[in-house]
Amino acid sequence: MAVRFFQNPMPEFVPEATPSTPQEQEEALTVGDSLPKLLAMPHAPLSERLKRAALDLKETIVIETWGVSWRKDGDFSLYCGVLGTAFLLLKSYEVTRNGNDLSLCSQIVKACDAASVRSRDVTFICGRAGVCSLGAVAAKHAGDDESLRYYMAQFEKIKLSKDLPDELLYGKSWFLVGLFVPKQHLGQGNGSFSYTLWVLMKSFKMERGWVGRGRCPVMFEWYGEKYWGAAHGLAGIMHVLMEMELKPDELEDVKGTLKYMISNRFRSGNYPASEDDRKSDVLVHWCHGAPGIALTLVKAGKVFGDKEFLDAAMEAGEVVWNRGLLKKVGICHGISGNAYVFLSLYQLTGNVKHLYRAKAFACFLLDRAHKLISGGEMHGGDRPYSLFEGLGGMAYLFLDMIDPSLSKFPAYEL
């Protein structure tokens, strides 16, 4: 099996070099075109470099995913489609306050609305919920009350089929994220919230029964597999459940499930992809393995205040530092997504070690991603300009590095 990651060439820590004169400060913005120099660059000039790179990427991504490409492709999803471009444009607007970004974001969402109205996909990341949620948030920023009311009303019309799975990517869990997003950004929910919460909690209770003999308090299946990771399994579902107001026994089941996973991780600190896959310690992705589970454990540390979760999250972070420079660029299963583990740990602990590691992953991408992709040493993604598989995720990470204390893994951390 081919090695999935690059050996980490970066030191454990590099102190920032502080420019003392105006000339040195100006030079810091233009020199430093090697990885060691980038790692030593102070936050302000590095943030400017990352912002410039992100905005350049954004322009390329818009050209490659919108217009002719969109009409030919027709993928409206946030995961790999043009809604991901709109999501990036909204992030760019929040950073730069460039009204053109917000206007184009709204235009793209409008096209996605028309394309998704009859879609059977309903989740935030792959379906109709993402269109309506992002449309509402963009309309709020634009002061467009008519569009805001429209998108909120459209969300309420979304119907959940009885066979919708529980997992995040295509199921109830990420549909529910679509309800949390307007509540978070707009200070309001909508009429679907109570009903959808009831649907998800009913599924949660129906899956109980694994208690005893060292087994997991709850378990979920997707296509016959008992997945553990963020995209399809326990980590993603537990992450969403911790956003809810749960009863004491339900909270204990969430805690017990996470502790079960910690107790049954690999000796390396990584996590199996599924309940029945206890020997294949190879995946260090957000979707499967330590990165996505680390983000959930950080959240558990905040919710429960239990040191065991923080310790396990930091151990997972070591796995990501040593094996997380993947030969892919994206958010779902690439370096960009893995960097968010360190940002999340930094926000929880305030330890600059984690901030440095996030900076190191971002600098590795800034310095080497394009060369490695063009040389065939790194995979640019099947959808190379998309948010979750391609350069869209890298641009989003660069924008998040401008103020690391406010960063959030796209559409996952709320």
C-alpha positions as a Markdown table, in Angstrom:
| # | Residue | x | y | z |
|---|---|---|---|---|
| 1 | Met | 0.0 | 0.0 | 0.0 |
| 2 | Ala | 1.4 | 3.4 | -1.0 |
| 3 | Val | 2.2 | 5.8 | 1.8 |
| 4 | Arg | -0.7 | 8.3 | 2.2 |
| 5 | Phe | 1.2 | 11.2 | 3.8 |
| 6 | Phe | 4.4 | 13.2 | 3.5 |
| 7 | Gln | 6.9 | 12.8 | 6.3 |
| 8 | Asn | 6.6 | 16.0 | 8.3 |
| 9 | Pro | 9.7 | 18.1 | 7.6 |
| 10 | Met | 8.9 | 20.9 | 10.0 |
| 11 | Pro | 10.5 | 21.5 | 13.4 |
| 12 | Glu | 8.4 | 21.1 | 16.5 |
| 13 | Phe | 8.5 | 24.8 | 17.0 |
| 14 | Val | 9.9 | 27.9 | 15.3 |
| 15 | Pro | 9.9 | 31.2 | 17.1 |
| 16 | Glu | 8.7 | 34.2 | 15.1 |
| 17 | Ala | 11.3 | 36.6 | 13.9 |
| 18 | Thr | 10.1 | 40.1 | 14.8 |
| 19 | Pro | 10.9 | 42.8 | 12.2 |
| 20 | Ser | 12.2 | 45.9 | 14.0 |
| 21 | Thr | 12.3 | 48.5 | 11.2 |
| 22 | Pro | 9.7 | 49.6 | 8.6 |
| 23 | Gln | 11.9 | 48.2 | 5.8 |
| 24 | Glu | 12.1 | 44.8 | 7.5 |
| 25 | Gln | 8.3 | 44.9 | 8.0 |
| 26 | Glu | 7.8 | 45.6 | 4.3 |
| 27 | Glu | 10.3 | 42.9 | 3.3 |
| 28 | Ala | 8.4 | 40.4 | 5.4 |
| 29 | Leu | 5.4 | 40.8 | 3.1 |
| 30 | Thr | 7.4 | 40.0 | 0.0 |
| 31 | Val | 10.3 | 37.6 | 1.0 |
| 32 | Gly | 10.1 | 34.4 | 2.8 |
| 33 | Asp | 9.3 | 32.2 | -0.2 |
| 34 | Ser | 10.6 | 29.1 | 1.5 |
| 35 | Leu | 9.0 | 27.0 | 4.2 |
| 36 | Pro | 11.5 | 27.8 | 6.9 |
| 37 | Lys | 11.1 | 31.5 | 6.3 |
| 38 | Leu | 7.3 | 31.2 | 6.3 |
| 39 | Leu | 7.4 | 29.4 | 9.6 |
| 40 | Ala | 9.4 | 32.2 | 11.2 |
| 41 | Met | 7.3 | 34.9 | 9.8 |
| 42 | Pro | 5.3 | 37.0 | 12.3 |
| 43 | His | 1.5 | 36.7 | 12.3 |
| 44 | Ala | 0.7 | 40.0 | 10.7 |
| 45 | Pro | 2.8 | 39.6 | 7.5 |
| 46 | Leu | 2.0 | 35.9 | 7.2 |
| 47 | Ser | -1.7 | 36.7 | 7.5 |
| 48 | Glu | -1.4 | 39.1 | 4.7 |
| 49 | Arg | 0.4 | 36.5 | 2.6 |
| 50 | Leu | -2.3 | 33.9 | 3.3 |
| 51 | Lys | -5.1 | 36.4 | 2.6 |
| 52 | Arg | -3.5 | 37.4 | -0.8 |
| 53 | Ala | -3.1 | 33.7 | -1.7 |
| 54 | Ala | -6.7 | 33.0 | -0.6 |
| 55 | Leu | -8.2 | 35.8 | -2.6 |
| 56 | Asp | -6.2 | 34.8 | -5.7 |
| 57 | Leu | -7.5 | 31.3 | -5.3 |
| 58 | Lys | -11.0 | 32.5 | -4.8 |
| 59 | Glu | -10.9 | 34.3 | -8.2 |
| 60 | Thr | -9.7 | 31.1 | -9.9 |
| 61 | Ile | -12.2 | 29.0 | -8.2 |
| 62 | Val | -15.1 | 31.3 | -9.2 |
| 63 | Ile | -13.9 | 31.1 | -12.8 |
| 64 | Glu | -13.5 | 27.3 | -12.8 |
| 65 | Thr | -16.8 | 26.5 | -11.0 |
| 66 | Trp | -19.3 | 29.2 | -12.0 |
| 67 | Gly | -20.6 | 30.2 | -15.4 |
| 68 | Val | -19.9 | 27.7 | -18.1 |
| 69 | Ser | -18.6 | 25.1 | -15.7 |
| 70 | Trp | -21.7 | 25.3 | -13.6 |
| 71 | Arg | -24.1 | 24.9 | -16.5 |
| 72 | Lys | -22.1 | 21.9 | -17.7 |
| 73 | Asp | -21.8 | 20.3 | -14.3 |
| 74 | Gly | -25.0 | 21.1 | -12.4 |
| 75 | Asp | -23.7 | 20.1 | -9.0 |
| 76 | Phe | -25.3 | 22.5 | -6.5 |
| 77 | Ser | -23.9 | 20.9 | -3.3 |
| 78 | Leu | -21.7 | 22.6 | -0.8 |
| 79 | Tyr | -19.5 | 19.5 | -0.6 |
| 80 | Cys | -18.1 | 19.4 | -4.2 |
| 81 | Gly | -20.4 | 21.7 | -6.0 |
| 82 | Val | -20.9 | 25.4 | -6.7 |
| 83 | Leu | -22.6 | 26.1 | -3.3 |
| 84 | Gly | -19.1 | 25.5 | -1.9 |
| 85 | Thr | -17.9 | 28.4 | -4.0 |
| 86 | Ala | -20.7 | 30.5 | -2.5 |
| 87 | Phe | -19.7 | 29.4 | 1.0 |
| 88 | Leu | -16.1 | 30.5 | 0.3 |
| 89 | Leu | -17.3 | 33.9 | -1.1 |
| 90 | Leu | -19.3 | 34.5 | 2.1 |
| 91 | Lys | -16.2 | 33.8 | 4.1 |
| 92 | Ser | -14.2 | 36.1 | 1.9 |
| 93 | Tyr | -16.9 | 38.8 | 2.4 |
| 94 | Glu | -16.7 | 38.3 | 6.2 |
| 95 | Val | -12.9 | 38.9 | 6.1 |
| 96 | Thr | -12.7 | 41.7 | 3.5 |
| 97 | Arg | -16.2 | 43.3 | 3.5 |
| 98 | Asn | -16.0 | 43.2 | -0.3 |
| 99 | Gly | -19.6 | 43.7 | -1.4 |
| 100 | Asn | -18.9 | 42.0 | -4.7 |
| 101 | Asp | -18.3 | 38.7 | -2.9 |
| 102 | Leu | -21.6 | 38.9 | -1.1 |
| 103 | Ser | -23.4 | 39.8 | -4.3 |
| 104 | Leu | -21.9 | 36.9 | -6.2 |
| 105 | Cys | -22.6 | 34.6 | -3.3 |
| 106 | Ser | -26.3 | 35.5 | -3.4 |
| 107 | Gln | -26.4 | 35.1 | -7.1 |
| 108 | Ile | -24.9 | 31.6 | -6.9 |
| 109 | Val | -27.2 | 30.6 | -4.1 |
| 110 | Lys | -30.2 | 31.7 | -6.2 |
| 111 | Ala | -29.1 | 29.4 | -9.0 |
| 112 | Cys | -28.6 | 26.6 | -6.6 |
| 113 | Asp | -32.1 | 27.2 | -5.2 |
| 114 | Ala | -33.6 | 26.7 | -8.6 |
| 115 | Ala | -31.4 | 23.6 | -9.2 |
| 116 | Ser | -32.2 | 22.0 | -5.9 |
| 117 | Val | -35.9 | 22.6 | -5.5 |
| 118 | Arg | -36.8 | 19.0 | -6.6 |
| 119 | Ser | -33.7 | 17.3 | -5.2 |
| 120 | Arg | -34.1 | 14.4 | -2.9 |
| 121 | Asp | -30.9 | 15.3 | -1.1 |
| 122 | Val | -31.8 | 17.3 | 1.9 |
| 123 | Thr | -28.6 | 17.7 | 4.0 |
| 124 | Phe | -26.6 | 20.9 | 4.7 |
| 125 | Ile | -23.6 | 19.6 | 2.9 |
| 126 | Cys | -25.1 | 17.8 | 0.0 |
| 127 | Gly | -28.6 | 19.0 | -0.4 |
| 128 | Arg | -31.5 | 21.5 | -0.1 |
| 129 | Ala | -30.9 | 22.4 | 3.5 |
| 130 | Gly | -27.5 | 23.9 | 2.7 |
| 131 | Val | -29.0 | 26.1 | -0.1 |
| 132 | Cys | -31.7 | 27.5 | 2.1 |
| 133 | Ser | -29.4 | 28.0 | 5.1 |
| 134 | Leu | -26.7 | 29.8 | 3.2 |
| 135 | Gly | -29.3 | 31.8 | 1.3 |
| 136 | Ala | -30.8 | 33.0 | 4.5 |
| 137 | Val | -27.4 | 34.0 | 6.0 |
| 138 | Ala | -26.3 | 35.8 | 2.8 |
| 139 | Ala | -29.7 | 37.6 | 2.7 |
| 140 | Lys | -29.2 | 38.7 | 6.3 |
| 141 | His | -25.8 | 40.1 | 5.5 |
| 142 | Ala | -27.2 | 41.9 | 2.5 |
| 143 | Gly | -30.2 | 43.4 | 4.4 |
| 144 | Asp | -32.5 | 41.6 | 2.0 |
| 145 | Asp | -35.5 | 40.8 | 4.2 |
| 146 | Glu | -37.6 | 39.4 | 1.4 |
| 147 | Ser | -35.0 | 36.8 | 0.4 |
| 148 | Leu | -34.4 | 36.0 | 4.1 |
| 149 | Arg | -38.1 | 35.2 | 4.6 |
| 150 | Tyr | -38.1 | 33.2 | 1.4 |
| 151 | Tyr | -35.2 | 31.0 | 2.3 |
| 152 | Met | -36.5 | 30.4 | 5.8 |
| 153 | Ala | -39.9 | 29.5 | 4.4 |
| 154 | Gln | -38.3 | 27.1 | 1.9 |
| 155 | Phe | -36.4 | 25.4 | 4.6 |
| 156 | Glu | -39.6 | 24.6 | 6.4 |
| 157 | Lys | -41.0 | 22.9 | 3.3 |
| 158 | Ile | -38.1 | 20.4 | 3.2 |
| 159 | Lys | -39.4 | 16.9 | 3.9 |
| 160 | Leu | -37.4 | 14.2 | 5.6 |
| 161 | Ser | -38.0 | 10.7 | 4.2 |
| 162 | Lys | -38.4 | 7.8 | 6.7 |
| 163 | Asp | -35.3 | 6.0 | 5.3 |
| 164 | Leu | -33.0 | 9.0 | 5.7 |
| 165 | Pro | -29.9 | 7.6 | 7.5 |
| 166 | Asp | -28.5 | 9.0 | 10.8 |
| 167 | Glu | -25.0 | 9.8 | 9.5 |
| 168 | Leu | -23.7 | 13.2 | 8.8 |
| 169 | Leu | -22.9 | 13.5 | 5.1 |
| 170 | Tyr | -26.2 | 12.3 | 3.6 |
| 171 | Gly | -28.4 | 11.9 | 6.7 |
| 172 | Lys | -30.4 | 13.5 | 9.5 |
| 173 | Ser | -27.4 | 14.8 | 11.3 |
| 174 | Trp | -26.2 | 17.2 | 8.7 |
| 175 | Phe | -29.8 | 18.2 | 7.9 |
| 176 | Leu | -29.9 | 19.4 | 11.5 |
| 177 | Val | -26.8 | 21.4 | 11.0 |
| 178 | Gly | -28.8 | 23.4 | 8.5 |
| 179 | Leu | -31.2 | 24.3 | 11.3 |
| 180 | Phe | -28.4 | 25.4 | 13.6 |
| 181 | Val | -26.7 | 27.6 | 11.0 |
| 182 | Pro | -29.6 | 30.2 | 10.7 |
| 183 | Lys | -30.0 | 30.1 | 14.5 |
| 184 | Gln | -26.3 | 30.8 | 15.0 |
| 185 | His | -26.0 | 33.6 | 12.4 |
| 186 | Leu | -29.4 | 35.1 | 12.6 |
| 187 | Gly | -30.3 | 34.6 | 16.2 |
| 188 | Gln | -33.4 | 32.5 | 15.2 |
| 189 | Gly | -34.4 | 29.1 | 14.3 |
| 190 | Asn | -37.5 | 28.1 | 12.3 |
| 191 | Gly | -40.6 | 26.0 | 12.6 |
| 192 | Ser | -38.9 | 22.8 | 11.5 |
| 193 | Phe | -36.5 | 22.7 | 14.5 |
| 194 | Ser | -38.6 | 20.9 | 17.1 |
| 195 | Tyr | -39.9 | 18.3 | 14.6 |
| 196 | Thr | -36.4 | 17.6 | 13.2 |
| 197 | Leu | -35.0 | 17.4 | 16.7 |
| 198 | Trp | -37.6 | 14.8 | 17.6 |
| 199 | Val | -36.9 | 12.8 | 14.5 |
| 200 | Leu | -33.2 | 12.6 | 15.2 |
| 201 | Met | -33.6 | 11.8 | 18.9 |
| 202 | Lys | -36.1 | 9.0 | 18.1 |
| 203 | Ser | -33.4 | 7.4 | 15.9 |
| 204 | Phe | -30.8 | 8.0 | 18.6 |
| 205 | Lys | -33.0 | 6.1 | 21.1 |
| 206 | Met | -33.9 | 3.3 | 18.7 |
| 207 | Glu | -30.2 | 2.5 | 18.3 |
| 208 | Arg | -29.6 | 1.9 | 22.0 |
| 209 | Gly | -29.0 | -1.6 | 23.2 |
| 210 | Trp | -25.2 | -2.1 | 22.9 |
| 211 | Val | -24.8 | -1.5 | 26.7 |
| 212 | Gly | -22.9 | -4.2 | 28.6 |
| 213 | Arg | -19.9 | -6.5 | 28.2 |
| 214 | Gly | -17.7 | -3.5 | 27.3 |
| 215 | Arg | -19.8 | -2.5 | 24.3 |
| 216 | Cys | -20.8 | 0.9 | 23.1 |
| 217 | Pro | -23.9 | 2.5 | 24.6 |
| 218 | Val | -25.2 | 3.5 | 21.1 |
| 219 | Met | -24.2 | 2.5 | 17.6 |
| 220 | Phe | -25.3 | 3.5 | 14.1 |
| 221 | Glu | -25.0 | 1.8 | 10.7 |
| 222 | Trp | -24.6 | 3.2 | 7.2 |
| 223 | Tyr | -24.8 | 0.7 | 4.4 |
| 224 | Gly | -24.2 | -2.1 | 6.8 |
| 225 | Glu | -21.1 | -0.6 | 8.4 |
| 226 | Lys | -20.8 | 0.7 | 11.9 |
| 227 | Tyr | -18.6 | 3.7 | 11.1 |
| 228 | Trp | -16.8 | 5.7 | 13.7 |
| 229 | Gly | -15.7 | 8.8 | 11.8 |
| 230 | Ala | -17.1 | 12.3 | 11.3 |
| 231 | Ala | -18.6 | 11.9 | 7.9 |
| 232 | His | -20.6 | 8.7 | 8.3 |
| 233 | Gly | -20.3 | 7.5 | 11.9 |
| 234 | Leu | -20.3 | 8.0 | 15.6 |
| 235 | Ala | -18.0 | 11.0 | 15.8 |
| 236 | Gly | -20.2 | 13.1 | 13.5 |
| 237 | Ile | -23.5 | 12.1 | 15.1 |
| 238 | Met | -22.1 | 12.6 | 18.7 |
| 239 | His | -20.9 | 16.1 | 17.5 |
| 240 | Val | -24.4 | 17.1 | 16.5 |
| 241 | Leu | -26.0 | 15.5 | 19.6 |
| 242 | Met | -23.8 | 17.7 | 21.8 |
| 243 | Glu | -25.5 | 20.8 | 20.2 |
| 244 | Met | -28.8 | 19.7 | 21.6 |
| 245 | Glu | -30.5 | 19.9 | 25.0 |
| 246 | Leu | -30.3 | 16.3 | 26.0 |
| 247 | Lys | -31.8 | 14.5 | 29.0 |
| 248 | Pro | -29.3 | 13.3 | 31.7 |
| 249 | Asp | -29.4 | 9.6 | 30.5 |
| 250 | Glu | -28.9 | 10.7 | 26.9 |
| 251 | Leu | -25.9 | 12.8 | 27.9 |
| 252 | Glu | -24.4 | 9.8 | 29.7 |
| 253 | Asp | -24.8 | 7.8 | 26.5 |
| 254 | Val | -23.0 | 10.4 | 24.5 |
| 255 | Lys | -20.2 | 10.5 | 27.0 |
| 256 | Gly | -20.1 | 6.7 | 27.2 |
| 257 | Thr | -19.9 | 6.3 | 23.5 |
| 258 | Leu | -17.0 | 8.7 | 23.2 |
| 259 | Lys | -15.2 | 7.0 | 26.1 |
| 260 | Tyr | -15.8 | 3.6 | 24.4 |
| 261 | Met | -14.1 | 5.0 | 21.3 |
| 262 | Ile | -11.2 | 6.3 | 23.3 |
| 263 | Ser | -10.8 | 2.9 | 25.0 |
| 264 | Asn | -10.7 | 1.1 | 21.7 |
| 265 | Arg | -8.5 | 3.3 | 19.6 |
| 266 | Phe | -5.3 | 2.1 | 18.1 |
| 267 | Arg | -2.1 | 2.1 | 20.2 |
| 268 | Ser | -0.9 | 4.9 | 17.9 |
| 269 | Gly | -3.7 | 7.2 | 19.1 |
| 270 | Asn | -5.5 | 6.9 | 15.7 |
| 271 | Tyr | -9.0 | 5.5 | 15.4 |
| 272 | Pro | -10.6 | 2.7 | 13.4 |
| 273 | Ala | -12.7 | 3.7 | 10.4 |
| 274 | Ser | -15.5 | 1.3 | 11.7 |
| 275 | Glu | -16.4 | -1.0 | 14.5 |
| 276 | Asp | -15.3 | -4.1 | 12.5 |
| 277 | Asp | -12.1 | -2.6 | 11.2 |
| 278 | Arg | -9.7 | -2.8 | 14.1 |
| 279 | Lys | -6.5 | -3.6 | 12.2 |
| 280 | Ser | -6.2 | -1.1 | 9.5 |
| 281 | Asp | -4.5 | 1.9 | 11.1 |
| 282 | Val | -4.1 | 4.0 | 7.9 |
| 283 | Leu | -6.7 | 6.7 | 7.6 |
| 284 | Val | -5.9 | 10.1 | 9.2 |
| 285 | His | -8.6 | 12.1 | 7.6 |
| 286 | Trp | -11.5 | 14.3 | 8.8 |
| 287 | Cys | -14.0 | 11.8 | 7.4 |
| 288 | His | -12.3 | 8.7 | 8.9 |
| 289 | Gly | -9.7 | 8.6 | 11.6 |
| 290 | Ala | -8.2 | 10.8 | 14.3 |
| 291 | Pro | -8.8 | 14.3 | 12.8 |
| 292 | Gly | -12.6 | 14.3 | 12.7 |
| 293 | Ile | -12.8 | 12.4 | 16.1 |
| 294 | Ala | -10.3 | 14.9 | 17.6 |
| 295 | Leu | -12.7 | 17.8 | 16.7 |
| 296 | Thr | -15.6 | 15.9 | 18.4 |
| 297 | Leu | -13.4 | 15.2 | 21.5 |
| 298 | Val | -12.5 | 18.9 | 21.8 |
| 299 | Lys | -16.2 | 19.7 | 21.7 |
| 300 | Ala | -16.8 | 17.0 | 24.4 |
| 301 | Gly | -14.1 | 18.7 | 26.5 |
| 302 | Lys | -16.0 | 21.9 | 26.3 |
| 303 | Val | -19.4 | 20.4 | 27.0 |
| 304 | Phe | -18.5 | 18.0 | 29.8 |
| 305 | Gly | -15.3 | 19.5 | 31.2 |
| 306 | Asp | -13.8 | 16.0 | 31.3 |
| 307 | Lys | -10.0 | 15.9 | 31.1 |
| 308 | Glu | -10.1 | 12.5 | 29.5 |
| 309 | Phe | -11.6 | 14.0 | 26.4 |
| 310 | Leu | -9.0 | 16.8 | 26.2 |
| 311 | Asp | -6.2 | 14.3 | 26.7 |
| 312 | Ala | -7.5 | 12.0 | 24.0 |
| 313 | Ala | -8.0 | 15.0 | 21.6 |
| 314 | Met | -4.4 | 16.1 | 22.2 |
| 315 | Glu | -3.1 | 12.5 | 21.6 |
| 316 | Ala | -5.1 | 12.5 | 18.3 |
| 317 | Gly | -3.5 | 15.8 | 17.5 |
| 318 | Glu | -0.1 | 14.1 | 17.8 |
| 319 | Val | -1.2 | 11.6 | 15.2 |
| 320 | Val | -2.3 | 14.4 | 12.9 |
| 321 | Trp | 1.0 | 16.2 | 13.4 |
| 322 | Asn | 3.0 | 13.1 | 12.5 |
| 323 | Arg | 0.8 | 11.5 | 9.8 |
| 324 | Gly | -1.5 | 14.3 | 8.8 |
| 325 | Leu | 0.4 | 15.9 | 6.0 |
| 326 | Leu | -1.7 | 14.0 | 3.5 |
| 327 | Lys | -1.0 | 13.7 | -0.2 |
| 328 | Lys | -4.3 | 15.5 | -0.8 |
| 329 | Val | -5.1 | 19.1 | -0.4 |
| 330 | Gly | -8.8 | 19.2 | 0.7 |
| 331 | Ile | -11.0 | 19.6 | 3.7 |
| 332 | Cys | -12.5 | 16.1 | 3.9 |
| 333 | His | -9.4 | 14.0 | 3.4 |
| 334 | Gly | -6.5 | 16.4 | 3.0 |
| 335 | Ile | -4.1 | 18.7 | 4.8 |
| 336 | Ser | -6.5 | 21.7 | 4.9 |
| 337 | Gly | -9.0 | 19.8 | 7.0 |
| 338 | Asn | -6.4 | 18.3 | 9.3 |
| 339 | Ala | -5.1 | 21.8 | 10.1 |
| 340 | Tyr | -8.4 | 22.5 | 11.9 |
| 341 | Val | -7.5 | 20.0 | 14.6 |
| 342 | Phe | -4.8 | 22.3 | 15.8 |
| 343 | Leu | -6.9 | 25.4 | 15.5 |
| 344 | Ser | -9.6 | 23.7 | 17.6 |
| 345 | Leu | -7.1 | 22.5 | 20.2 |
| 346 | Tyr | -5.6 | 26.1 | 20.3 |
| 347 | Gln | -9.0 | 27.6 | 21.0 |
| 348 | Leu | -9.7 | 25.2 | 23.8 |
| 349 | Thr | -6.3 | 25.3 | 25.5 |
| 350 | Gly | -4.7 | 28.6 | 24.5 |
| 351 | Asn | -1.4 | 26.6 | 24.0 |
| 352 | Val | 0.6 | 28.3 | 21.2 |
| 353 | Lys | 2.1 | 24.9 | 20.3 |
| 354 | His | -1.2 | 24.0 | 18.6 |
| 355 | Leu | -1.4 | 27.4 | 16.9 |
| 356 | Tyr | 2.1 | 26.9 | 15.5 |
| 357 | Arg | 1.1 | 23.5 | 14.2 |
| 358 | Ala | -1.9 | 25.0 | 12.4 |
| 359 | Lys | 0.4 | 27.6 | 11.0 |
| 360 | Ala | 2.9 | 25.0 | 9.9 |
| 361 | Phe | 0.3 | 23.0 | 7.9 |
| 362 | Ala | -1.0 | 26.2 | 6.3 |
| 363 | Cys | 2.6 | 27.3 | 5.4 |
| 364 | Phe | 3.3 | 23.8 | 3.9 |
| 365 | Leu | 0.3 | 24.3 | 1.6 |
| 366 | Leu | 1.2 | 27.9 | 0.8 |
| 367 | Asp | 4.8 | 26.9 | -0.1 |
| 368 | Arg | 4.4 | 23.6 | -1.7 |
| 369 | Ala | 0.8 | 22.6 | -2.6 |
| 370 | His | 0.8 | 23.9 | -6.2 |
| 371 | Lys | 4.2 | 22.5 | -7.0 |
| 372 | Leu | 3.4 | 19.1 | -5.5 |
| 373 | Ile | 0.1 | 18.9 | -7.4 |
| 374 | Ser | 1.6 | 20.0 | -10.7 |
| 375 | Gly | 4.4 | 17.4 | -10.2 |
| 376 | Gly | 1.9 | 14.6 | -9.5 |
| 377 | Glu | 3.1 | 14.1 | -5.9 |
| 378 | Met | -0.1 | 15.5 | -4.4 |
| 379 | His | -3.7 | 14.8 | -5.5 |
| 380 | Gly | -5.6 | 18.0 | -6.1 |
| 381 | Gly | -9.0 | 16.2 | -5.7 |
| 382 | Asp | -11.4 | 14.7 | -8.1 |
| 383 | Arg | -13.1 | 18.0 | -8.0 |
| 384 | Pro | -10.0 | 20.2 | -7.8 |
| 385 | Tyr | -11.7 | 23.5 | -7.1 |
| 386 | Ser | -14.3 | 22.3 | -4.7 |
| 387 | Leu | -14.7 | 23.2 | -1.0 |
| 388 | Phe | -14.3 | 19.8 | 0.5 |
| 389 | Glu | -12.0 | 18.0 | -1.9 |
| 390 | Gly | -10.0 | 20.7 | -3.6 |
| 391 | Leu | -8.4 | 24.2 | -3.5 |
| 392 | Gly | -11.6 | 25.8 | -2.1 |
| 393 | Gly | -10.9 | 24.2 | 1.2 |
| 394 | Met | -7.3 | 25.5 | 1.1 |
| 395 | Ala | -8.5 | 29.0 | 0.4 |
| 396 | Tyr | -11.0 | 28.7 | 3.3 |
| 397 | Leu | -8.2 | 27.6 | 5.7 |
| 398 | Phe | -6.0 | 30.5 | 4.7 |
| 399 | Leu | -8.8 | 33.0 | 5.4 |
| 400 | Asp | -9.4 | 31.3 | 8.8 |
| 401 | Met | -5.8 | 31.6 | 9.7 |
| 402 | Ile | -6.1 | 35.4 | 9.7 |
| 403 | Asp | -7.9 | 35.2 | 13.1 |
| 404 | Pro | -7.3 | 31.7 | 14.4 |
| 405 | Ser | -9.3 | 32.3 | 17.6 |
| 406 | Leu | -12.5 | 32.5 | 15.4 |
| 407 | Ser | -11.8 | 29.7 | 13.0 |
| 408 | Lys | -14.3 | 26.8 | 12.5 |
| 409 | Phe | -14.1 | 23.7 | 10.4 |
| 410 | Pro | -16.5 | 24.5 | 7.5 |
| 411 | Ala | -20.0 | 23.3 | 8.2 |
| 412 | Tyr | -19.0 | 21.1 | 11.1 |
| 413 | Glu | -17.8 | 23.2 | 14.1 |
| 414 | Leu | -20.7 | 25.5 | 15.1 |
